Amino acid sequence: MPRSPRSRQHEQDAFSALRDGGRQMAASIVAENGDILAFMDLRQAKLRRAVPGQVLVLPRRHVPDLYTLTAEDMAAALRRAQRVARALREEFELVGLNLWQSSGCTEVQ
């Protein structure tokens, strides 16, 4: 079920605060550098909406959607996602992995 615009705006504000160094949302930082932030949204586990081990990878620069992401930011995010995936595979002996992109008002992340 799609979330309300108000719910999405609150989440966007929380992501922005986290990207900017604030800790307004319950998150466990997995990896970060000047361009990319990878974290586990601890609220998701409580809501049982997340896949166990779900890690969100975001550019630090606010980007409204995939369509406006630069090729450089996309490449940096995918490199970071690959590093996180390798670490998860090593730590938890994973046999598979899902990678998806959610964007816009119909996203279900």
Secondary structure by P-SEA (a helix, b strand, c coil): ccccaaaaaaaaaaaaaaaacccccccccccccccbbbbbaaaaaaacccccbbbbbbbcccccccccccaaaaaaaaaaaaaaaaaaaaacccccccccccccccccc
